[in-house]
Each structure stands twice: as structure tokens, then as C-alpha cells.
């Protein structure tokens, strides 16, 4: 049986792991009687921990929100995970969170046992980060919190939104989910005025105000919201758009192509149409060549010309690479 002080720490740790525990469950975990559990709960309350109790067969104990954050009890793997996560947040794209993450990491590493500190340091020293080609747009941490609460509480919001052409419009929206794609944050929401689903880049949102009005949940625009945002975000950034008929079933090509490459629609039993795009015609040509199937470019004409030019260059490269015929 655990001593009283150690048992109190163990009880506090259990209350932090799960939302609710029954008295018998806690008694079994701590190898004590339910009466001892009640006494220990009273001791935690006397120390300032807001432990709530609900009576009845479905009731139990839970750790409520207090005026101050209680000590967080972590096992070895949890402590390492938090330290690694804080290092990543310190170099993240959320404005104002870097310094806070560094301070929290310093506090955590100060109390980490030496064996865990070695694990964290080993991971840091063995890891090399590939820098992004372009700096990530900063996102306000307070704005993320406001949108997260609106998603959770199904509360309408109003905000200013800056479009690609720098025009600003006022939007009223019903937030569904926040999606992080790469180093950018997106909000999937129902646009009240446009009566349709929209994807908003969070770094382009300003003056977000919760309206207090609740809304009924709608059918999401897609089952996989990450894939939905990936397709829409890619298409919005494409410089060149193309429609291509692939000589293969849609199911096969949908499984072969990455989500960000575009959308595939059936066009008969053995063909499908790919709606795709990229920043350059070279990228489009490489993507089509990597499908491994025959294809017809439906649009644009400049992609047809570009592929024809590449074909001539490849033919010249093949001719120049052939060995000379043996001399007689």
C-alpha cells in the first residue's frame, strides 16, 4: 500500500489522466478502500485542488478548473513528448507563442531527471530540420483560441478577411474546424452570407468577434477535412490549371495521386478526368508523366506545346546517349 503522501500524488495523477473516476475504480488503482479514497479526496480539497464529486451510479470524481494551474504529474514518455513539442512550438508559426514555449521548456528541463534530459538532448542533437522555402505567415495565438472556442461551442463569428487580391470583406461564419496544412492554418466554416462552405486562411483573418448566437451543426463539406483543405488550398495557389484525361480507372488514379495533386472524376469505365494544377508547366508535365498511364491534355493548349517541346528534348537526349555502332 502506498504511503499517504505518495498516494495523494498518485491520486492527483489519476485525476489528471481521465475526466471522471468512480470511487471503486480509484480504490482498485490505489489498492485502498473507498473510505480511504474519500479521505484522500478531502485532503486534496484542503490543499486547494477543486475535486468535484457527482453522486449516483453514474457519478464519480473529477478534477475541476481552479483559480490556479495545479502541478502537472507526467510519466517519462509524457515528459519527453511535452519537451519535444515545446521545442517545435518555439520555432513555430504562431505569433507570440515562441517566447512562452521557451520559458515553459526551460522550466520543464530544469526539473527533468538526468535520464530524461539525456533523451531530450539526444533527440535534439540527432535531428536536422529542413528549412522551408518561404517563411510561414504568422498567426495570432489569441485568434486561434477564439476560433477554437467558436468551433467547440458552435458559435457564430464575424471577421474581416483579406483575399488574394488584398481586398477586404466582412464575413459572418459558422466555424467547423481548424486545419493545419504545412505551416499554415485554415478555418473551414459555413459562410452565412454566401450560403456555402468556405476555407479561410487564418493569417488573413482580422478583428474576429464571437456573436453569441449558437447554430445547429451542418453536414460537413467532406468526410476527410484535411484532404478537403489540401485540395482547396492547392487549387487557390496554382498559377496553371489543367484538365487531363487519364487512360485508367478513377479508383486506381485516386489511390495513386496525392490529395494535393487535384481531383479525379470518372469518365467511363477505363478513363477518368484529372483536374490539376501547379506553379509551373514543368511541374505539371512531370506529374502527368509519373502517373504511368497514357493521357490526353484537354486544357490548356500551352501545356500541350510544353509537353511536345519536352518530348523533342527527350528524344535528342536518347539519341545522344546511344553508344556508337561498332567499327568493322
N, C-alpha and C positions, 0 to 999 in steps of 0.2 A: 504494500500500500504506500502511496506517495505521502511524504510529509506535507503538512498544511501549506507552507509557502510554495513548495514546488507544485502542489496540487492546484493551488489558486492560479498559478501561471499556466498550467496545463488547461484548466477550465477556461481561462480567458482566451487561450489559443483556439480551443474548440469553438467558442462562441464567435470568433472571427472567421472561421473557415466556412461555416454554414449559416444560413439565415435563421433557422429555428431548430431547437433540440427539445425533445421531451425529457422529463426528469429521469425516467428509467434508462434512456439512451445515454445520458451523461453519467449516470451511476455505473452503467456497464463499462463505459470507456475509462472511467477513473477507478474502477474496482472498489467502489464505496456504496453505501446505502443512499436511497433517495433523500433521507433525512439529512445526511451529510451534504448532499448536493444543495439542498435548500439553505443550510447554514453557510455554505461557501458562497452562494449567490448573495446572501445578505452581507457577507464580508466584502464582496466586490462592490456592492452598492455603497457601503460605508466608506469605501476608498474613492468614491466618485464615479464609478462606472455605471452608466444607465442601463442596467439589465432589466428588460421588460418580461413580464410573465402573463400568459393567457391561460385561463382555466379551461377545463373540459378535456374530452378525449382527443380533440384535435389541437389542443393548446400546447404550450411549451415555452421555453426561454429563448430570448433573442437579445442581442446587443444593439441597443438603440443609439441614435445620434445624440451626442452630448455637446457641451459648450466647448470642449477641447478634444483634440485627437488623442485617443488612448495609445499606449505603447503598442507597437505592431510586432507580433511574435511570428518569426519566419523560420522555416526549416532551411537546411543547407541549400537545396536546389532553388527554393524560392528567393533566398537572399542573393544568390548568383544571378538569377533571372532579373531581379529588380536592378542590380548594379549594371548589368549589360544593357538593360532597357534605358536606364538613365544616361549612360554614355551615348547611346544613339539619339536620345532626345536632346542632349546638349549640342548636337550638330544637326538638329532637325530644321524644319521649315516653318515651325510655329513661332510667331513673333512673341518675345517676352518670356519664353519657357526655357531658353538656353541657360541663362544665369541661375534660374531657380533649380534646374536639373543639376547644375554643377554643385550648388550648395547642398542639395539633398544627397548627391553622390559622395561628397566629402564627409557628411555626417555618417553615412552608411559605412564607408570604407574605414572610418575611424574605429568603429565597433566590430568590424568583421574579424572573426578568428583568423589566425595566420594561414590556416589551411585553405580557407575560402578566399582570402586575399590573394593567395598564390594562384588559385584557379581563375580569378577575375583578371589578374595581371597577365597570366599565360595567354588567355584568350585575346586580350588587348594587343599583346606583342606579336601574336601569331596571325593577326588579322590585318589585311591591307584593303583599304576602301578605294574603289574606283570612283574618281570624281565625275560628277555629271557634266555633260557638255555645256549646259546653261544653268545659271543659278536659279534655284527654286523661288517662286514668288512667296513672300512671307504671308502667313495667315495669322490673324489676331486670335490669341488664345481665348479671350473673352467672347469673341464672336462664335468660336467653335462650341463653347459651353452653352451659349444662348440657343444655338441651333440644335444642339444635342437635347437640351431640355424640351424644346418645342417638338422634336421628333418623339420623345418619350411621352409627353403629356398630350400629344395631338392638339397642339395649339397653333392657330394661325399667326403668321408673322408678316410684317411689311418691311421692305428694304429697298434701297437704291441699288441698281445693277448696271455695271458698265459693260457694254457689249464690245465685240472685236473692233468695231469702228470708233470706239471711245464715246459713243452716245450713251447717255444715262437715262434709264427709265425707272419708274416707281412700280414695284411688283408687290402683290399680295399673294401669299403662297401657303399651302398646307404641307409642311415638311414630312417626308417619309424616312429617308436615311441619309447619313453622311457616308461617302465612299472615298477612300484614299487610293489614288491611282498614281503610281510612281511617287513623285514628290509634290503632287498637287492634291487638293481636297475639292470634292464636288458634293453638291447638295441635290438630291433627287426630290422633287416636290411637285405638287399639283398647282399649276398657275391658275389662280381663281379667275382672272380677267380673260385669259386666253383659253380657258376651259380645256386644258390639255396638260400632259406631263411635260416637265422641263428639267434640264440638267444645268445647274448653275455652278460656275467656278467660285469657290468661297472667297478667294482673294479679290474677286471683283464685286463682292457684296459690301455695302456700306450702310450705316445707320439702321441696323436691324432692330426692330421693335416688336416684341410679342404683343398681340392684340387682345389677349384674354379670352377670345372666342374659341371654343372647342369644336372639333369637326369629327365626323364619323369616318373611320378608315375606308379607303377605296381599294379596289383591286389593283395591285402593283403593276407597273408597266411591263415587268418581266419577272420571271421566277429567279433568275440569276442577275441581281442588280449590279454586281461587279462587271459582268460581261456587257450588260446594257450600257453602263457608263463608259466602258472601254471603247465600245463601238461608236458611241455618240461623240466622245471626246476626240477620238482619232479622226472621224469624218469632219469635225469642225475645224481641225487644224490642217487638213490636207490642202495642198496647193493644186494638185492634179487629181481629178476624179475620173474613173473609168468603169465601163461595163464590159464584161468579158464572158463569152460562152465557153464553159469548160466541158470537154467531152468525157464526163464521168458523172455518176450519180451524186445528187446533192448531199446525201448522208455521208458518202465517202469523203467529199471535199470539205464538208463542215468539220469532220473529225481531223482532217489533215492540216487545215489552215488555222493560224492563231486567231483569237477573237478580234484582236485589233486590226486584222487584215481586211475586215469588211464583213458583209453579209452574203449568204448563199441562198438562192431560191431555186426550187426545182423548175426544169424546163424540158419536161418529158421524162422518160424512164432512164435514159442514159446520158443526159446532159443537164447542166444547171447554169445559172447566170450569177456571176460574182460581181457585186457592187463593191469597188475597192478604190483606193487612192493612196497617194504618197506625196512627199515634198519634191520628188524628182522623178522624171521619166525612167531614169536608170533603175531606181528602186522598184518601180512598177514592173519593168522588164525582168529583173532578177526574180521578183516574187512569182511572176507567171511562169518563168522557166523552172522554178523549183517545185511547181505543182506536179510535174512528172506526167502530165497528160496533154493531149492536143487541145488547142484553144483557138477561138476566133475573137478578135478585138472588135466590139460593136461601137465603142466610142472611147476616147476622142481620136480623130484622124491623125493627130501628131504622134500618138503612141504607136500607131501602125508604121508611120515613117521611121520612128526611132528604132523600133524592133527590126525593120528592114535594114537600117544602117548597121545595127549591131550584127545582124546575120552576115552581111558582107565582110565586116571586120573579122568575125569568127572564121569565115571561110578562108580569108587571107592568112589568118594565123595558122589554120590547119595546113594550108598548102605550104607555108614556110617551115612548118615543123616536120614535114615528111622527110625521111632520110633519102639521100641521093641514090639513084639506082647504081648497082654495082658495075664497075668498069669491065669491059671484055678484054 
